[in-house]
Amino acid sequence: MDYLGEQFIIELKLWRGNEYNERGEKQLIDYLEFYRKDKGYMLSFNFHKKKKIGVKEFSVGGKTIVEAVV
């Protein structure tokens, strides 16, 4: 996404378990490497009744991922 002259890499996912989520993180890292960015964002939509919502920031492969679960 381009906004006010800046480029942000955002991955949108439906929550389908940890393995699927890890593949989404890998995909986001691949995008970050392609666009030469160090920070990306992942928005996960979780429709389970016992979901853990919130925002967390972590590093994977030298890249920072900010993930929000809603």
PQR file of N, CA, C, O and H, with PARSE charges and radii, in Angstrom:
ATOM      1  N   MET A   1       0.840  -1.148   0.000 -0.4000 1.5000
ATOM      2  CA  MET A   1       0.000   0.000   0.000 -0.0000 2.0000
ATOM      3  C   MET A   1       0.902   1.232   0.000  0.5500 1.7000
ATOM      4  O   MET A   1       1.859   1.304   0.770 -0.5500 1.4000
ATOM      5  N   ASP A   2       0.603   2.174  -0.841 -0.4000 1.5000
ATOM      6  CA  ASP A   2       1.307   3.448  -0.865 -0.0000 2.0000
ATOM      7  C   ASP A   2       0.430   4.504  -0.199  0.5500 1.7000
ATOM      8  O   ASP A   2      -0.750   4.642  -0.523 -0.5500 1.4000
ATOM      9  H   ASP A   2      -0.175   2.116  -1.466  0.4000 1.0000
ATOM     10  N   TYR A   3       1.022   5.247   0.737 -0.4000 1.5000
ATOM     11  CA  TYR A   3       0.279   6.276   1.452 -0.0000 2.0000
ATOM     12  C   TYR A   3       1.213   7.450   1.723  0.5500 1.7000
ATOM     13  O   TYR A   3       2.243   7.289   2.377 -0.5500 1.4000
ATOM     14  H   TYR A   3       1.980   5.135   1.001  0.4000 1.0000
ATOM     15  N   LEU A   4       0.855   8.622   1.225 -0.4000 1.5000
ATOM     16  CA  LEU A   4       1.620   9.854   1.410 -0.0000 2.0000
ATOM     17  C   LEU A   4       3.096   9.675   1.067  0.5500 1.7000
ATOM     18  O   LEU A   4       3.974  10.153   1.785 -0.5500 1.4000
ATOM     19  H   LEU A   4       0.018   8.752   0.694  0.4000 1.0000
ATOM     20  N   GLY A   5       3.353   8.986  -0.025 -0.4000 1.5000
ATOM     21  CA  GLY A   5       4.712   8.806  -0.499 -0.0000 2.0000
ATOM     22  C   GLY A   5       5.493   7.691   0.175  0.5500 1.7000
ATOM     23  O   GLY A   5       6.655   7.465  -0.161 -0.5500 1.4000
ATOM     24  H   GLY A   5       2.639   8.597  -0.608  0.4000 1.0000
ATOM     25  N   GLU A   6       4.878   6.989   1.121 -0.4000 1.5000
ATOM     26  CA  GLU A   6       5.532   5.868   1.785 -0.0000 2.0000
ATOM     27  C   GLU A   6       4.877   4.565   1.348  0.5500 1.7000
ATOM     28  O   GLU A   6       3.697   4.531   1.000 -0.5500 1.4000
ATOM     29  H   GLU A   6       3.934   7.172   1.394  0.4000 1.0000
ATOM     30  N   GLN A   7       5.659   3.503   1.374 -0.4000 1.5000
ATOM     31  CA  GLN A   7       5.159   2.194   0.974 -0.0000 2.0000
ATOM     32  C   GLN A   7       5.099   1.286   2.204  0.5500 1.7000
ATOM     33  O   GLN A   7       6.076   1.157   2.940 -0.5500 1.4000
ATOM     34  H   GLN A   7       6.617   3.531   1.657  0.4000 1.0000
ATOM     35  N   PHE A   8       3.937   0.661   2.414 -0.4000 1.5000
ATOM     36  CA  PHE A   8       3.720  -0.255   3.520 -0.0000 2.0000
ATOM     37  C   PHE A   8       3.346  -1.612   2.949  0.5500 1.7000
ATOM     38  O   PHE A   8       2.538  -1.704   2.025 -0.5500 1.4000
ATOM     39  H   PHE A   8       3.143   0.766   1.816  0.4000 1.0000
ATOM     40  N   ILE A   9       3.938  -2.671   3.504 -0.4000 1.5000
ATOM     41  CA  ILE A   9       3.650  -4.030   3.063 -0.0000 2.0000
ATOM     42  C   ILE A   9       2.695  -4.633   4.078  0.5500 1.7000
ATOM     43  O   ILE A   9       3.035  -4.766   5.254 -0.5500 1.4000
ATOM     44  H   ILE A   9       4.594  -2.597   4.254  0.4000 1.0000
ATOM     45  N   ILE A  10       1.486  -5.003   3.623 -0.4000 1.5000
ATOM     46  CA  ILE A  10       0.435  -5.514   4.503 -0.0000 2.0000
ATOM     47  C   ILE A  10      -0.090  -6.829   3.943  0.5500 1.7000
ATOM     48  O   ILE A  10      -0.420  -6.929   2.761 -0.5500 1.4000
ATOM     49  H   ILE A  10       1.210  -4.895   2.668  0.4000 1.0000
ATOM     50  N   GLU A  11      -0.163  -7.831   4.806 -0.4000 1.5000
ATOM     51  CA  GLU A  11      -0.697  -9.144   4.437 -0.0000 2.0000
ATOM     52  C   GLU A  11      -1.992  -9.355   5.209  0.5500 1.7000
ATOM     53  O   GLU A  11      -2.020  -9.206   6.431 -0.5500 1.4000
ATOM     54  H   GLU A  11       0.105  -7.750   5.766  0.4000 1.0000
ATOM     55  N   LEU A  12      -3.061  -9.699   4.505 -0.4000 1.5000
ATOM     56  CA  LEU A  12      -4.355  -9.986   5.131 -0.0000 2.0000
ATOM     57  C   LEU A  12      -4.584 -11.490   5.093  0.5500 1.7000
ATOM     58  O   LEU A  12      -4.406 -12.121   4.051 -0.5500 1.4000
ATOM     59  H   LEU A  12      -3.038  -9.820   3.512  0.4000 1.0000
ATOM     60  N   LYS A  13      -4.982 -12.071   6.232 -0.4000 1.5000
ATOM     61  CA  LYS A  13      -5.192 -13.512   6.305 -0.0000 2.0000
ATOM     62  C   LYS A  13      -6.430 -13.845   7.126  0.5500 1.7000
ATOM     63  O   LYS A  13      -6.791 -13.121   8.055 -0.5500 1.4000
ATOM     64  H   LYS A  13      -5.127 -11.559   7.079  0.4000 1.0000
ATOM     65  N   LEU A  14      -7.071 -14.948   6.770 -0.4000 1.5000
ATOM     66  CA  LEU A  14      -8.087 -15.552   7.622 -0.0000 2.0000
ATOM     67  C   LEU A  14      -7.379 -16.548   8.525  0.5500 1.7000
ATOM     68  O   LEU A  14      -6.515 -17.292   8.060 -0.5500 1.4000
ATOM     69  H   LEU A  14      -6.778 -15.536   6.016  0.4000 1.0000
ATOM     70  N   TRP A  15      -7.730 -16.579   9.815 -0.4000 1.5000
ATOM     71  CA  TRP A  15      -7.093 -17.494  10.744 -0.0000 2.0000
ATOM     72  C   TRP A  15      -7.568 -18.912  10.459  0.5500 1.7000
ATOM     73  O   TRP A  15      -8.760 -19.213  10.526 -0.5500 1.4000
ATOM     74  H   TRP A  15      -8.432 -15.975  10.193  0.4000 1.0000
ATOM     75  N   ARG A  16      -6.605 -19.776  10.138 -0.4000 1.5000
ATOM     76  CA  ARG A  16      -6.907 -21.182   9.876 -0.0000 2.0000
ATOM     77  C   ARG A  16      -5.905 -22.077  10.580  0.5500 1.7000
ATOM     78  O   ARG A  16      -5.614 -23.178  10.113 -0.5500 1.4000
ATOM     79  H   ARG A  16      -5.637 -19.531  10.084  0.4000 1.0000
ATOM     80  N   GLY A  17      -5.380 -21.613  11.695 -0.4000 1.5000
ATOM     81  CA  GLY A  17      -4.445 -22.404  12.479 -0.0000 2.0000
ATOM     82  C   GLY A  17      -3.026 -21.878  12.419  0.5500 1.7000
ATOM     83  O   GLY A  17      -2.686 -21.034  11.588 -0.5500 1.4000
ATOM     84  H   GLY A  17      -5.616 -20.718  12.075  0.4000 1.0000
ATOM     85  N   ASN A  18      -2.198 -22.402  13.328 -0.4000 1.5000
ATOM     86  CA  ASN A  18      -0.814 -21.925  13.453 -0.0000 2.0000
ATOM     87  C   ASN A  18       0.015 -22.180  12.200  0.5500 1.7000
ATOM     88  O   ASN A  18       0.781 -21.313  11.777 -0.5500 1.4000
ATOM     89  H   ASN A  18      -2.474 -23.087  14.002  0.4000 1.0000
ATOM     90  N   GLU A  19      -0.130 -23.362  11.601 -0.4000 1.5000
ATOM     91  CA  GLU A  19       0.670 -23.684  10.414 -0.0000 2.0000
ATOM     92  C   GLU A  19       0.353 -22.726   9.268  0.5500 1.7000
ATOM     93  O   GLU A  19       1.263 -22.244   8.594 -0.5500 1.4000
ATOM     94  H   GLU A  19      -0.752 -24.066  11.945  0.4000 1.0000
ATOM     95  N   TYR A  20      -0.915 -22.453   9.048 -0.4000 1.5000
ATOM     96  CA  TYR A  20      -1.333 -21.518   8.003 -0.0000 2.0000
ATOM     97  C   TYR A  20      -0.804 -20.115   8.310  0.5500 1.7000
ATOM     98  O   TYR A  20      -0.379 -19.394   7.407 -0.5500 1.4000
ATOM     99  H   TYR A  20      -1.654 -22.845   9.596  0.4000 1.0000
ATOM    100  N   ASN A  21      -0.833 -19.737   9.591 -0.4000 1.5000
ATOM    101  CA  ASN A  21      -0.349 -18.422  10.006 -0.0000 2.0000
ATOM    102  C   ASN A  21       1.157 -18.291   9.762  0.5500 1.7000
ATOM    103  O   ASN A  21       1.626 -17.244   9.315 -0.5500 1.4000
ATOM    104  H   ASN A  21      -1.178 -20.323  10.324  0.4000 1.0000
ATOM    105  N   GLU A  22       1.911 -19.348  10.053 -0.4000 1.5000
ATOM    106  CA  GLU A  22       3.354 -19.319   9.816 -0.0000 2.0000
ATOM    107  C   GLU A  22       3.671 -19.186   8.328  0.5500 1.7000
ATOM    108  O   GLU A  22       4.629 -18.509   7.954 -0.5500 1.4000
ATOM    109  H   GLU A  22       1.530 -20.199  10.416  0.4000 1.0000
ATOM    110  N   ARG A  23       2.871 -19.830   7.479 -0.4000 1.5000
ATOM    111  CA  ARG A  23       3.069 -19.659   6.031 -0.0000 2.0000
ATOM    112  C   ARG A  23       2.795 -18.222   5.615  0.5500 1.7000
ATOM    113  O   ARG A  23       3.466 -17.695   4.728 -0.5500 1.4000
ATOM    114  H   ARG A  23       2.092 -20.380   7.783  0.4000 1.0000
ATOM    115  N   GLY A  24       1.806 -17.577   6.255 -0.4000 1.5000
ATOM    116  CA  GLY A  24       1.520 -16.169   5.980 -0.0000 2.0000
ATOM    117  C   GLY A  24       2.669 -15.265   6.381  0.5500 1.7000
ATOM    118  O   GLY A  24       2.988 -14.305   5.679 -0.5500 1.4000
ATOM    119  H   GLY A  24       1.261 -18.005   6.976  0.4000 1.0000
ATOM    120  N   GLU A  25       3.297 -15.575   7.523 -0.4000 1.5000
ATOM    121  CA  GLU A  25       4.461 -14.805   7.958 -0.0000 2.0000
ATOM    122  C   GLU A  25       5.601 -14.955   6.957  0.5500 1.7000
ATOM    123  O   GLU A  25       6.265 -13.973   6.623 -0.5500 1.4000
ATOM    124  H   GLU A  25       3.038 -16.354   8.093  0.4000 1.0000
ATOM    125  N   LYS A  26       5.833 -16.171   6.479 -0.4000 1.5000
ATOM    126  CA  LYS A  26       6.884 -16.417   5.476 -0.0000 2.0000
ATOM    127  C   LYS A  26       6.596 -15.640   4.196  0.5500 1.7000
ATOM    128  O   LYS A  26       7.496 -15.049   3.600 -0.5500 1.4000
ATOM    129  H   LYS A  26       5.293 -16.968   6.750  0.4000 1.0000
ATOM    130  N   GLN A  27       5.336 -15.648   3.782 -0.4000 1.5000
ATOM    131  CA  GLN A  27       4.947 -14.915   2.586 -0.0000 2.0000
ATOM    132  C   GLN A  27       5.210 -13.416   2.769  0.5500 1.7000
ATOM    133  O   GLN A  27       5.698 -12.755   1.853 -0.5500 1.4000
ATOM    134  H   GLN A  27       4.604 -16.128   4.267  0.4000 1.0000
ATOM    135  N   LEU A  28       4.891 -12.890   3.933 -0.4000 1.5000
ATOM    136  CA  LEU A  28       5.125 -11.474   4.223 -0.0000 2.0000
ATOM    137  C   LEU A  28       6.627 -11.163   4.196  0.5500 1.7000
ATOM    138  O   LEU A  28       7.033 -10.131   3.662 -0.5500 1.4000
ATOM    139  H   LEU A  28       4.495 -13.427   4.677  0.4000 1.0000
ATOM    140  N   ILE A  29       7.434 -12.030   4.757 -0.4000 1.5000
ATOM    141  CA  ILE A  29       8.889 -11.832   4.735 -0.0000 2.0000
ATOM    142  C   ILE A  29       9.408 -11.821   3.300  0.5500 1.7000
ATOM    143  O   ILE A  29      10.279 -11.021   2.957 -0.5500 1.4000
ATOM    144  H   ILE A  29       7.104 -12.868   5.191  0.4000 1.0000
ATOM    145  N   ASP A  30       8.874 -12.706   2.468 -0.4000 1.5000
ATOM    146  CA  ASP A  30       9.276 -12.713   1.052 -0.0000 2.0000
ATOM    147  C   ASP A  30       8.930 -11.386   0.384  0.5500 1.7000
ATOM    148  O   ASP A  30       9.728 -10.861  -0.392 -0.5500 1.4000
ATOM    149  H   ASP A  30       8.167 -13.356   2.747  0.4000 1.0000
ATOM    150  N   TYR A  31       7.746 -10.836   0.676 -0.4000 1.5000
ATOM    151  CA  TYR A  31       7.367  -9.530   0.125 -0.0000 2.0000
ATOM    152  C   TYR A  31       8.308  -8.440   0.629  0.5500 1.7000
ATOM    153  O   TYR A  31       8.720  -7.570  -0.138 -0.5500 1.4000
ATOM    154  H   TYR A  31       7.097 -11.263   1.307  0.4000 1.0000
ATOM    155  N   LEU A  32       8.647  -8.488   1.915 -0.4000 1.5000
ATOM    156  CA  LEU A  32       9.545  -7.478   2.485 -0.0000 2.0000
ATOM    157  C   LEU A  32      10.910  -7.520   1.812  0.5500 1.7000
ATOM    158  O   LEU A  32      11.495  -6.477   1.521 -0.5500 1.4000
ATOM    159  H   LEU A  32       8.312  -9.195   2.538  0.4000 1.0000
ATOM    160  N   GLU A  33      11.411  -8.713   1.569 -0.4000 1.5000
ATOM    161  CA  GLU A  33      12.693  -8.830   0.891 -0.0000 2.0000
ATOM    162  C   GLU A  33      12.609  -8.302  -0.540  0.5500 1.7000
ATOM    163  O   GLU A  33      13.521  -7.616  -1.003 -0.5500 1.4000
ATOM    164  H   GLU A  33      10.935  -9.560   1.806  0.4000 1.0000
ATOM    165  N   PHE A  34      11.531  -8.616  -1.237 -0.4000 1.5000
ATOM    166  CA  PHE A  34      11.363  -8.158  -2.613 -0.0000 2.0000
ATOM    167  C   PHE A  34      11.336  -6.632  -2.689  0.5500 1.7000
ATOM    168  O   PHE A  34      11.960  -6.036  -3.568 -0.5500 1.4000
ATOM    169  H   PHE A  34      10.790  -9.174  -0.861  0.4000 1.0000
ATOM    170  N   TYR A  35      10.603  -6.002  -1.755 -0.4000 1.5000
ATOM    171  CA  TYR A  35      10.467  -4.543  -1.766 -0.0000 2.0000
ATOM    172  C   TYR A  35      11.539  -3.839  -0.935  0.5500 1.7000
ATOM    173  O   TYR A  35      11.510  -2.616  -0.793 -0.5500 1.4000
ATOM    174  H   TYR A  35      10.096  -6.486  -1.041  0.4000 1.0000
ATOM    175  N   ARG A  36      12.486  -4.607  -0.384 -0.4000 1.5000
ATOM    176  CA  ARG A  36      13.598  -4.072   0.407 -0.0000 2.0000
ATOM    177  C   ARG A  36      13.107  -3.245   1.597  0.5500 1.7000
ATOM    178  O   ARG A  36      13.542  -2.114   1.816 -0.5500 1.4000
ATOM    179  H   ARG A  36      12.509  -5.601  -0.499  0.4000 1.0000
ATOM    180  N   LYS A  37      12.197  -3.839   2.350 -0.4000 1.5000
ATOM    181  CA  LYS A  37      11.659  -3.209   3.556 -0.0000 2.0000
ATOM    182  C   LYS A  37      12.026  -4.053   4.763  0.5500 1.7000
ATOM    183  O   LYS A  37      12.253  -5.256   4.635 -0.5500 1.4000
ATOM    184  H   LYS A  37      11.844  -4.757   2.172  0.4000 1.0000
ATOM    185  N   ASP A  38      12.086  -3.430   5.938 -0.4000 1.5000
ATOM    186  CA  ASP A  38      12.433  -4.135   7.165 -0.0000 2.0000
ATOM    187  C   ASP A  38      11.227  -4.400   8.066  0.5500 1.7000
ATOM    188  O   ASP A  38      11.312  -5.190   9.006 -0.5500 1.4000
ATOM    189  H   ASP A  38      11.902  -2.453   6.042  0.4000 1.0000
ATOM    190  N   LYS A  39      10.106  -3.739   7.776 -0.4000 1.5000
ATOM    191  CA  LYS A  39       8.936  -3.867   8.651 -0.0000 2.0000
ATOM    192  C   LYS A  39       7.683  -4.092   7.812  0.5500 1.7000
ATOM    193  O   LYS A  39       7.444  -3.398   6.824 -0.5500 1.4000
ATOM    194  H   LYS A  39      10.037  -3.097   7.012  0.4000 1.0000
ATOM    195  N   GLY A  40       6.887  -5.080   8.229 -0.4000 1.5000
ATOM    196  CA  GLY A  40       5.640  -5.374   7.535 -0.0000 2.0000
ATOM    197  C   GLY A  40       4.517  -5.594   8.531  0.5500 1.7000
ATOM    198  O   GLY A  40       4.748  -5.712   9.734 -0.5500 1.4000
ATOM    199  H   GLY A  40       7.081  -5.644   9.032  0.4000 1.0000
ATOM    200  N   TYR A  41       3.306  -5.645   8.015 -0.4000 1.5000
ATOM    201  CA  TYR A  41       2.113  -5.736   8.851 -0.0000 2.0000
ATOM    202  C   TYR A  41       1.251  -6.903   8.381  0.5500 1.7000
ATOM    203  O   TYR A  41       1.103  -7.144   7.183 -0.5500 1.4000
ATOM    204  H   TYR A  41       3.119  -5.549   7.038  0.4000 1.0000
ATOM    205  N   MET A  42       0.684  -7.626   9.354 -0.4000 1.5000
ATOM    206  CA  MET A  42      -0.195  -8.724   9.026 -0.0000 2.0000
ATOM    207  C   MET A  42      -1.478  -8.557   9.830  0.5500 1.7000
ATOM    208  O   MET A  42      -1.449  -8.425  11.053 -0.5500 1.4000
ATOM    209  H   MET A  42       0.804  -7.431  10.327  0.4000 1.0000
ATOM    210  N   LEU A  43      -2.601  -8.565   9.124 -0.4000 1.5000
ATOM    211  CA  LEU A  43      -3.915  -8.462   9.746 -0.0000 2.0000
ATOM    212  C   LEU A  43      -4.603  -9.804   9.593  0.5500 1.7000
ATOM    213  O   LEU A  43      -4.908 -10.232   8.480 -0.5500 1.4000
ATOM    214  H   LEU A  43      -2.625  -8.672   8.130  0.4000 1.0000
ATOM    215  N   SER A  44      -4.850 -10.473  10.725 -0.4000 1.5000
ATOM    216  CA  SER A  44      -5.463 -11.799  10.721 -0.0000 2.0000
ATOM    217  C   SER A  44      -6.890 -11.699  11.242  0.5500 1.7000
ATOM    218  O   SER A  44      -7.128 -11.185  12.335 -0.5500 1.4000
ATOM    219  H   SER A  44      -4.602 -10.126  11.630  0.4000 1.0000
ATOM    220  N   PHE A  45      -7.819 -12.186  10.463 -0.4000 1.5000
ATOM    221  CA  PHE A  45      -9.227 -12.216  10.854 -0.0000 2.0000
ATOM    222  C   PHE A  45      -9.523 -13.591  11.437  0.5500 1.7000
ATOM    223  O   PHE A  45      -9.397 -14.606  10.752 -0.5500 1.4000
ATOM    224  H   PHE A  45      -7.626 -12.603   9.575  0.4000 1.0000
ATOM    225  N   ASN A  46      -9.919 -13.617  12.714 -0.4000 1.5000
ATOM    226  CA  ASN A  46     -10.181 -14.864  13.420 -0.0000 2.0000
ATOM    227  C   ASN A  46     -11.643 -14.864  13.860  0.5500 1.7000
ATOM    228  O   ASN A  46     -12.062 -14.004  14.634 -0.5500 1.4000
ATOM    229  H   ASN A  46     -10.022 -12.793  13.271  0.4000 1.0000
ATOM    230  N   PHE A  47     -12.412 -15.825  13.367 -0.4000 1.5000
ATOM    231  CA  PHE A  47     -13.837 -15.880  13.668 -0.0000 2.0000
ATOM    232  C   PHE A  47     -14.177 -16.916  14.733  0.5500 1.7000
ATOM    233  O   PHE A  47     -15.355 -17.185  14.972 -0.5500 1.4000
ATOM    234  H   PHE A  47     -12.072 -16.524  12.738  0.4000 1.0000
ATOM    235  N   HIS A  48     -13.156 -17.510  15.384 -0.4000 1.5000
ATOM    236  CA  HIS A  48     -13.394 -18.470  16.461 -0.0000 2.0000
ATOM    237  C   HIS A  48     -13.861 -17.747  17.718  0.5500 1.7000
ATOM    238  O   HIS A  48     -13.446 -16.618  17.979 -0.5500 1.4000
ATOM    239  H   HIS A  48     -12.200 -17.291  15.189  0.4000 1.0000
ATOM    240  N   LYS A  49     -14.710 -18.385  18.485 -0.4000 1.5000
ATOM    241  CA  LYS A  49     -15.254 -17.763  19.701 -0.0000 2.0000
ATOM    242  C   LYS A  49     -14.195 -17.566  20.777  0.5500 1.7000
ATOM    243  O   LYS A  49     -14.288 -16.615  21.553 -0.5500 1.4000
ATOM    244  H   LYS A  49     -15.047 -19.302  18.273  0.4000 1.0000
ATOM    245  N   LYS A  50     -13.187 -18.438  20.848 -0.4000 1.5000
ATOM    246  CA  LYS A  50     -12.165 -18.359  21.891 -0.0000 2.0000
ATOM    247  C   LYS A  50     -10.866 -17.754  21.366  0.5500 1.7000
ATOM    248  O   LYS A  50      -9.784 -18.154  21.795 -0.5500 1.4000
ATOM    249  H   LYS A  50     -13.111 -19.211  20.218  0.4000 1.0000
ATOM    250  N   LYS A  51     -10.956 -16.808  20.456 -0.4000 1.5000
ATOM    251  CA  LYS A  51      -9.766 -16.201  19.858 -0.0000 2.0000
ATOM    252  C   LYS A  51      -9.068 -15.264  20.838  0.5500 1.7000
ATOM    253  O   LYS A  51      -9.680 -14.747  21.772 -0.5500 1.4000
ATOM    254  H   LYS A  51     -11.835 -16.483  20.108  0.4000 1.0000
ATOM    255  N   LYS A  52      -7.789 -15.060  20.605 -0.4000 1.5000
ATOM    256  CA  LYS A  52      -7.000 -14.091  21.354 -0.0000 2.0000
ATOM    257  C   LYS A  52      -6.768 -12.895  20.441  0.5500 1.7000
ATOM    258  O   LYS A  52      -5.971 -12.963  19.505 -0.5500 1.4000
ATOM    259  H   LYS A  52      -7.292 -15.480  19.846  0.4000 1.0000
ATOM    260  N   ILE A  53      -7.467 -11.802  20.717 -0.4000 1.5000
ATOM    261  CA  ILE A  53      -7.316 -10.614  19.885 -0.0000 2.0000
ATOM    262  C   ILE A  53      -6.193  -9.742  20.435  0.5500 1.7000
ATOM    263  O   ILE A  53      -5.818  -9.855  21.602 -0.5500 1.4000
ATOM    264  H   ILE A  53      -8.114 -11.746  21.478  0.4000 1.0000
ATOM    265  N   GLY A  54      -5.670  -8.885  19.592 -0.4000 1.5000
ATOM    266  CA  GLY A  54      -4.636  -7.962  20.033 -0.0000 2.0000
ATOM    267  C   GLY A  54      -3.581  -7.736  18.968  0.5500 1.7000
ATOM    268  O   GLY A  54      -3.675  -8.239  17.849 -0.5500 1.4000
ATOM    269  H   GLY A  54      -5.974  -8.793  18.644  0.4000 1.0000
ATOM    270  N   VAL A  55      -2.578  -6.967  19.348 -0.4000 1.5000
ATOM    271  CA  VAL A  55      -1.483  -6.618  18.446 -0.0000 2.0000
ATOM    272  C   VAL A  55      -0.176  -7.069  19.093  0.5500 1.7000
ATOM    273  O   VAL A  55       0.044  -6.856  20.285 -0.5500 1.4000
ATOM    274  H   VAL A  55      -2.502  -6.558  20.257  0.4000 1.0000
ATOM    275  N   LYS A  56       0.688  -7.696  18.292 -0.4000 1.5000
ATOM    276  CA  LYS A  56       2.012  -8.079  18.780 -0.0000 2.0000
ATOM    277  C   LYS A  56       3.039  -7.745  17.715  0.5500 1.7000
ATOM    278  O   LYS A  56       2.742  -7.729  16.520 -0.5500 1.4000
ATOM    279  H   LYS A  56       0.509  -7.869  17.324  0.4000 1.0000
ATOM    280  N   GLU A  57       4.245  -7.480  18.170 -0.4000 1.5000
ATOM    281  CA  GLU A  57       5.352  -7.164  17.264 -0.0000 2.0000
ATOM    282  C   GLU A  57       6.474  -8.146  17.555  0.5500 1.7000
ATOM    283  O   GLU A  57       6.828  -8.369  18.712 -0.5500 1.4000
ATOM    284  H   GLU A  57       4.486  -7.492  19.140  0.4000 1.0000
ATOM    285  N   PHE A  58       7.032  -8.731  16.504 -0.4000 1.5000
ATOM    286  CA  PHE A  58       8.102  -9.704  16.670 -0.0000 2.0000
ATOM    287  C   PHE A  58       9.008  -9.683  15.451  0.5500 1.7000
ATOM    288  O   PHE A  58       8.660  -9.121  14.412 -0.5500 1.4000
ATOM    289  H   PHE A  58       6.744  -8.550  15.564  0.4000 1.0000
ATOM    290  N   SER A  59      10.181 -10.305  15.590 -0.4000 1.5000
ATOM    291  CA  SER A  59      11.153 -10.360  14.498 -0.0000 2.0000
ATOM    292  C   SER A  59      11.278 -11.780  13.976  0.5500 1.7000
ATOM    293  O   SER A  59      11.281 -12.745  14.740 -0.5500 1.4000
ATOM    294  H   SER A  59      10.463 -10.762  16.433  0.4000 1.0000
ATOM    295  N   VAL A  60      11.379 -11.887  12.667 -0.4000 1.5000
ATOM    296  CA  VAL A  60      11.589 -13.162  11.988 -0.0000 2.0000
ATOM    297  C   VAL A  60      12.574 -12.911  10.861  0.5500 1.7000
ATOM    298  O   VAL A  60      12.336 -12.055  10.008 -0.5500 1.4000
ATOM    299  H   VAL A  60      11.376 -11.103  12.046  0.4000 1.0000
ATOM    300  N   GLY A  61      13.661 -13.634  10.846 -0.4000 1.5000
ATOM    301  CA  GLY A  61      14.621 -13.501   9.754 -0.0000 2.0000
ATOM    302  C   GLY A  61      15.147 -12.095   9.563  0.5500 1.7000
ATOM    303  O   GLY A  61      15.401 -11.677   8.434 -0.5500 1.4000
ATOM    304  H   GLY A  61      13.855 -14.329  11.538  0.4000 1.0000
ATOM    305  N   GLY A  62      15.318 -11.349  10.667 -0.4000 1.5000
ATOM    306  CA  GLY A  62      15.830  -9.990  10.558 -0.0000 2.0000
ATOM    307  C   GLY A  62      14.786  -8.961  10.141  0.5500 1.7000
ATOM    308  O   GLY A  62      15.117  -7.790   9.953 -0.5500 1.4000
ATOM    309  H   GLY A  62      15.112 -11.689  11.585  0.4000 1.0000
ATOM    310  N   LYS A  63      13.544  -9.375   9.995 -0.4000 1.5000
ATOM    311  CA  LYS A  63      12.460  -8.470   9.614 -0.0000 2.0000
ATOM    312  C   LYS A  63      11.502  -8.337  10.787  0.5500 1.7000
ATOM    313  O   LYS A  63      11.334  -9.281  11.559 -0.5500 1.4000
ATOM    314  H   LYS A  63      13.275 -10.326  10.148  0.4000 1.0000
ATOM    315  N   THR A  64      10.874  -7.178  10.928 -0.4000 1.5000
ATOM    316  CA  THR A  64       9.908  -6.935  11.989 -0.0000 2.0000
ATOM    317  C   THR A  64       8.500  -7.095  11.427  0.5500 1.7000
ATOM    318  O   THR A  64       8.166  -6.540  10.380 -0.5500 1.4000
ATOM    319  H   THR A  64      11.011  -6.412  10.301  0.4000 1.0000
ATOM    320  N   ILE A  65       7.684  -7.862  12.139 -0.4000 1.5000
ATOM    321  CA  ILE A  65       6.292  -8.059  11.741 -0.0000 2.0000
ATOM    322  C   ILE A  65       5.408  -7.543  12.876  0.5500 1.7000
ATOM    323  O   ILE A  65       5.600  -7.896  14.039 -0.5500 1.4000
ATOM    324  H   ILE A  65       7.955  -8.313  12.989  0.4000 1.0000
ATOM    325  N   VAL A  66       4.450  -6.712  12.521 -0.4000 1.5000
ATOM    326  CA  VAL A  66       3.426  -6.258  13.447 -0.0000 2.0000
ATOM    327  C   VAL A  66       2.148  -6.985  13.046  0.5500 1.7000
ATOM    328  O   VAL A  66       1.624  -6.775  11.952 -0.5500 1.4000
ATOM    329  H   VAL A  66       4.294  -6.425  11.576  0.4000 1.0000
ATOM    330  N   GLU A  67       1.646  -7.846  13.943 -0.4000 1.5000
ATOM    331  CA  GLU A  67       0.456  -8.649  13.626 -0.0000 2.0000
ATOM    332  C   GLU A  67      -0.703  -8.235  14.523  0.5500 1.7000
ATOM    333  O   GLU A  67      -0.573  -8.159  15.745 -0.5500 1.4000
ATOM    334  H   GLU A  67       2.072  -8.017  14.831  0.4000 1.0000
ATOM    335  N   ALA A  68      -1.827  -7.971  13.893 -0.4000 1.5000
ATOM    336  CA  ALA A  68      -3.061  -7.675  14.611 -0.0000 2.0000
ATOM    337  C   ALA A  68      -4.053  -8.797  14.335  0.5500 1.7000
ATOM    338  O   ALA A  68      -4.288  -9.169  13.185 -0.5500 1.4000
ATOM    339  H   ALA A  68      -1.933  -8.032  12.900  0.4000 1.0000
ATOM    340  N   VAL A  69      -4.630  -9.329  15.409 -0.4000 1.5000
ATOM    341  CA  VAL A  69      -5.653 -10.365  15.289 -0.0000 2.0000
ATOM    342  C   VAL A  69      -6.979  -9.752  15.713  0.5500 1.7000
ATOM    343  O   VAL A  69      -7.111  -9.242  16.825 -0.5500 1.4000
ATOM    344  H   VAL A  69      -4.439  -9.026  16.343  0.4000 1.0000
ATOM    345  N   VAL A  70      -7.944  -9.804  14.830 -0.4000 1.5000
ATOM    346  CA  VAL A  70      -9.276  -9.272  15.108 -0.0000 2.0000
ATOM    347  C   VAL A  70     -10.316 -10.330  14.894  0.5500 1.7000
ATOM    348  O   VAL A  70     -11.506 -10.073  15.079 -0.5500 1.4000
ATOM    349  H   VAL A  70      -7.836 -10.218  13.925  0.4000 1.0000
TER
END
